[in-house]
Amino acid sequence: MIVTGSEFADGERLELADSLLETLFQRRKALLTALESREKPVYGVNTGMGRLAGVALDARQQADHQRGLLIGRAVGGPPWLPPEDVRALLVARLRDFLQPWSGVSAELVQFLVDRLNDGFTPAVPRSGLGSSGEIIPLSHAFQTFLGIGTVLEDGIETPAADALARRGVAPYVLGPKEGASLLQGSPLAMVHAQRGWAETRQLIALQTLTEAMAIDVLGAPREVFSPVMAGSDDHLSSVLVSLGGLIGPGPVRPGVVQAPLSVRVAPRALAHASRVHADLRETVRRWESMPGDSPSFIDGAFIPGTGYHAVDLGLRMDAVTAALVHLGEISVQRMHRLLDERFSGLPAQLTADPGPRAGLVPLHKRAVGELHALRRLATPATLGSIDTSAGQEDVQAFAWAAGEQLRAASSHLFAITACELVAGSQGRYLASGDGVPDLRAGYEWVRSIVPPVDEDRPLGPEVERLVSACRAARFTELSTLE
C-alpha cells in the first residue's frame, strides 16, 4: 500500500510515496535550521530530561544524548506485549511521525516502515511502567532500531542486533531530537483505546444477541422492552430497537408476569456500555488531532506538550471496563436463570436427563470464574499518582494500565458471552418450536461451533472455538445488529 498521509490500513505492506518523503525531508530541514539558530534550550535535545532538564548539553554530549535516551530508560521486563499489539504500537508511532508537528527525518520514518514490513517485533514490557508517560515501553521498543535490546522471533527472545543482521540491515543512527521524539506521547494508550473500543463494540452486539436469546427461551413478556420507554436516551432507544428487531412480538410463557430482573434491565446496561463506548471513540478522535511530541515543532517554533498525560483516554477506558463488568454480572445471572427449570420450564440444568447428567451447570461455573476475574479489573487504573524524578514528575496517568485492564476485561466477557450463547442455544434446542424467526440464524451459528449437548462432554475446547468466533463474528448474517 502506498502511504501518502497518516491514514492507511494496518496489516498491509507499506510503501512511502515520493511526495510524502519530500514533505518529510522539508519538515526535517526546517527543524534542523530552527535548532541551529535557536539560542534558548530545547528540552531533550540540548538539555537533559525530567529532573535534569536544566542541565545544558555541549555539542559532544548532544551527539550521544539521543541514543542514551533509549538505553537508560529500558528498565522493564516480561511479560511482553503480544506481537499483534507491538505491531499496532509501531503503526501508531508511524502515524504520529507523519503529522506536521513531528519533524523526524524521512530516514527514520523509512526505517520504521521497513521494520513493519519485515516483521520486526521488539520485546515491549506490558507492566511495571511507573513513568509519567510511556518512556519505559517506548525505549524498549525503539532501542532495538539501534541494535540494542531484545526482539521476539517466533516468540523467542533474540538480540536485536542479530535480528537486524539477519535482515541485512545496519542499526539506525539517530539524528537530533529523534530519540526524544521516539519516547514522547501515549501511543500505547492509543493502541489499547482503539482495540478496546473495537472489542467493546463486538461485545455489545453479542450481549444484545444473548439477551434476545434469553427473552426467547424464557418466554419473557415483551412490553418492558418497548422503545417508548427510552425517553430522550438515544443509546437506550437504539438498544431497544435492535432488540425488538430480534425478538419480535414472540410468545410469552404461560403464567409469566415478569421476567427475572437480569433479563429486564439488560437493555439499560447495554445502553450505558454503548454510551461510554461512544465517549471513548470520541476521545480517541480528539487525541488523533493533537500534537503528541514534546516539544512539538509547529510553525517554526518548539512548543512543549503534554501528550504523555493521556488521563482522558485512561479514565474513559476505566469507565468502559466498569460497564463491561456490569454486563458480565448480568450475563452470568441470566445464564443461571436459563438453567433453572422454575424460570425456563425446561429440564433442570438444560439436560435432557437431569441427575445422571450434569448438563450445563459446569459451564455456568466457568462463567462464574470468568466473572470473578472480571470484577477485579473494575478498580480504576488511572488513579494513584506517585512522585518520581525527585518531584519533577509528580503525576502519572497510567492510561496504558487502564488499557491493559480494558483488554483483559473484554477477554473475560467474551468467555462469559460464549458460555451464555451455548446456554441459549441449548435452551432453544430443548424447548418446543424454533423460537422467533429472527434468532434462528443466531442459534444455527452457535450450534455450528458447539452442537447441542445430548450427553455430557468436555466443552472447554468448543467454548474456546466459540470465543474465537465471537471475536471475529460479523452480524449481518446472524441478526440485524450490524
Secondary structure, DSSP 8 states (H G I E B T S, - for coil): -EE-SS---TTS--EE-HHHHHHHHHHHHHHHHHHHH--S--TTTTB--GGGTT-B--HHHHHHHHHHHHHHT----SSB--HHHHHHHHHHHHHHHTSTT----HHHHHHHHHHHHTT--B--B-S---SSSSHHHHHHHHHGGGT-SEEEETTEEEEHHHHHHHTT-------TTHHHHHH-S-HHHHHHHHHHHHHHHHHHHHHHHHHHHHHHHHT--SGGG-GGGGTT-HHHHHHHHHHHHHH-S----TT-SS--HHHHSHHHHHHHHHHHHHHHHHHHHHHHTS--SSSEEETTEEE---TT--HHHHHHHHHHHHHHHHHHHHHHHHHHHHH-HHHH-S-GGG-SSBTTB-TTHHHHHHHHHHHHHHHTT-S-SS-----BGGGTB-----HHHHHHHHHHHHHHHHHHHHHHHHHHHHHHHHSSS---GGGHHHHHHHHHHS---SS----HHHHHHHHHHHHH--TTTT-S--
